[in-house]
């Protein structure tokens, strides 16, 4: 048992922060998958926009819970700034997906272009990596997180 393991054992367990981050990663994936439903010719941009908006409101509620938890908790499992930033970054994915859906409705885009379809695919792939890798924080699997970060950087280049 290493020194970090002893410190983790002694400190109070504040696992709700991991849950908030995992829920935000899942919300980002749900928003991406919902946006990608637009590939279906039977789905309209207005329906997609409304569905993404619901997910965005859910994500905002999770961020609010995270911030309330940070305000009420003395010892957090990660640095407060890191928890806040990661939560904000995950929420930004949902917010930007919502913004894209709203812009399509606003500008009357009825069907996605081939470039938009490719971007949707990359967004779904990226959020899948996030959804699958954020739980590694809870189990301190940092090598796996590093691998996921490499994968995300590669997807970002696409």
RATA-V613613 format. One record per residue. N is the residue number from 1. RES is the residue in one small letter. PHI is phi in whole degrees, 0 to 359 (NA if undefined). OMEGA is omega in whole degrees, 0 to 359 (NA if undefined). NEAR is the number of other ideal C-beta (glycine too) atoms within 10 Angstrom. Layout:
N_RES_PHI_OMEGA_NEAR ; N_RES_PHI_OMEGA_NEAR
This chain:
1_x_NA_181_7 ; 2_x_276_181_7 ; 3_x_299_179_7 ; 4_x_297_178_9 ; 5_x_295_178_10 ; 6_x_294_179_10 ; 7_x_298_178_9 ; 8_x_299_180_13 ; 9_x_291_183_9 ; 10_x_282_184_7 ; 11_x_286_178_11 ; 12_x_296_180_10 ; 13_x_275_178_9 ; 14_x_239_185_17 ; 15_x_286_182_10 ; 16_x_298_180_14 ; 17_x_293_175_22 ; 18_x_297_180_18 ; 19_x_297_179_15 ; 20_x_300_181_23 ; 21_x_295_179_22 ; 22_x_296_178_18 ; 23_x_295_178_20 ; 24_x_292_177_27 ; 25_x_296_177_23 ; 26_x_294_178_20 ; 27_x_297_178_26 ; 28_x_296_178_28 ; 29_x_292_178_22 ; 30_x_299_179_20 ; 31_x_296_180_29 ; 32_x_295_179_25 ; 33_x_295_178_18 ; 34_x_296_178_23 ; 35_x_298_181_26 ; 36_x_290_175_20 ; 37_x_297_180_14 ; 38_x_296_176_22 ; 39_x_298_179_13 ; 40_x_290_182_10 ; 41_x_298_180_7 ; 42_x_277_180_6 ; 43_x_270_178_15 ; 44_x_260_180_14 ; 45_x_297_179_20 ; 46_x_292_178_11 ; 47_x_295_179_16 ; 48_x_297_181_22 ; 49_x_301_181_20 ; 50_x_296_181_13 ; 51_x_292_178_18 ; 52_x_293_179_24 ; 53_x_299_178_15 ; 54_x_298_179_13 ; 55_x_295_180_22 ; 56_x_297_178_21 ; 57_x_295_177_12 ; 58_x_297_180_16 ; 59_x_296_177_26 ; 60_x_299_177_15 ; 61_x_295_178_12 ; 62_x_294_178_21 ; 63_x_298_178_20 ; 64_x_298_177_11 ; 65_x_297_178_16 ; 66_x_299_181_24 ; 67_x_294_176_15 ; 68_x_297_178_11 ; 69_x_298_178_17 ; 70_x_296_181_17 ; 71_x_289_185_8 ; 72_x_262_187_8 ; 73_x_251_181_15 ; 74_x_278_181_6 ; 75_x_248_179_8 ; 76_x_251_183_18 ; 77_x_291_175_19 ; 78_x_230_177_14 ; 79_x_303_180_9 ; 80_x_305_182_12 ; 81_x_297_180_10 ; 82_x_292_178_12 ; 83_x_298_181_23 ; 84_x_296_182_16 ; 85_x_294_180_11 ; 86_x_296_176_19 ; 87_x_299_179_23 ; 88_x_294_180_14 ; 89_x_295_178_12 ; 90_x_294_177_27 ; 91_x_294_179_19 ; 92_x_299_178_14 ; 93_x_299_180_21 ; 94_x_294_180_26 ; 95_x_299_182_17 ; 96_x_288_174_14 ; 97_x_296_177_27 ; 98_x_297_179_22 ; 99_x_298_179_13 ; 100_x_296_179_19 ; 101_x_296_180_25 ; 102_x_294_179_15 ; 103_x_295_178_12 ; 104_x_297_178_20 ; 105_x_292_182_16 ; 106_x_301_183_10 ; 107_x_267_174_8 ; 108_x_71_178_7 ; 109_x_283_184_15 ; 110_x_275_181_8 ; 111_x_228_179_13 ; 112_x_288_176_18 ; 113_x_281_177_9 ; 114_x_303_178_7 ; 115_x_295_178_8 ; 116_x_295_178_16 ; 117_x_298_179_14 ; 118_x_294_178_12 ; 119_x_297_177_16 ; 120_x_297_179_20 ; 121_x_298_179_15 ; 122_x_295_178_15 ; 123_x_297_179_22 ; 124_x_296_178_16 ; 125_x_299_182_16 ; 126_x_296_181_20 ; 127_x_289_174_27 ; 128_x_295_177_17 ; 129_x_299_179_19 ; 130_x_298_181_23 ; 131_x_302_182_20 ; 132_x_279_186_14 ; 133_x_260_180_19 ; 134_x_302_177_21 ; 135_x_299_177_17 ; 136_x_296_176_17 ; 137_x_299_182_21 ; 138_x_299_184_14 ; 139_x_261_177_9 ; 140_x_59_178_13 ; 141_x_267_187_14 ; 142_x_290_177_10 ; 143_x_295_178_9 ; 144_x_293_177_15 ; 145_x_295_178_15 ; 146_x_297_177_12 ; 147_x_298_179_14 ; 148_x_296_179_17 ; 149_x_296_177_12 ; 150_x_297_179_11 ; 151_x_298_179_17 ; 152_x_296_178_16 ; 153_x_297_179_9 ; 154_x_294_178_12 ; 155_x_295_179_16 ; 156_x_298_179_9 ; 157_x_295_178_7 ; 158_x_291_NA_10
